Amino acid sequence: MSFYISSEQIGDVAVLQCAGRVVGPESMTALKEAVTSLSQLRVIVLDVSSVEMLDVRCLGMLVFLHNWACATGIAVKLVNPSKLV
């Protein structure tokens, strides 16, 4: 299964629904671009309930996104991880 992101925005909050497998550079680039394109918001929620797998490089990307969000005053929240994630 590939990696997909759908988004919904309400006011200054966005929810990114992630699904599939976050492996390889294409999926990590998609995740980075999806999050960093929302720099005008106050809160970005990453719902990973439909994510089947994260590779170790994705953990590094999540750390990068956390640091980016802290530097720009945005709260990034990771919600609903499965036991495998």
C-alpha positions, 0 to 999 in steps of 0.5 A: 500500500502507498502513502496517502494524506488527506487534510481538513482545516477548521479555523487555525487547526488542520487535521492530516489523515495519514494512511498506508506505509511511510517508507522511502523518500517519496512518502517522507517528502509528502509528509514534510511538504504537507506539514510545512505548507501549513505554516500559517496555522496554530495546530496541526494534528497528524492522525496516523490511525491508518498508517501501517508502518513507519521506517526509522527515517520517518522517525527522524522526519517526525523529529524534524517536524517537531523542531520546525513546529517549535521554531515557528510557534505551531503545535504538532500533535501525533494522534491515534498510532497503532501498536505497530506504529 
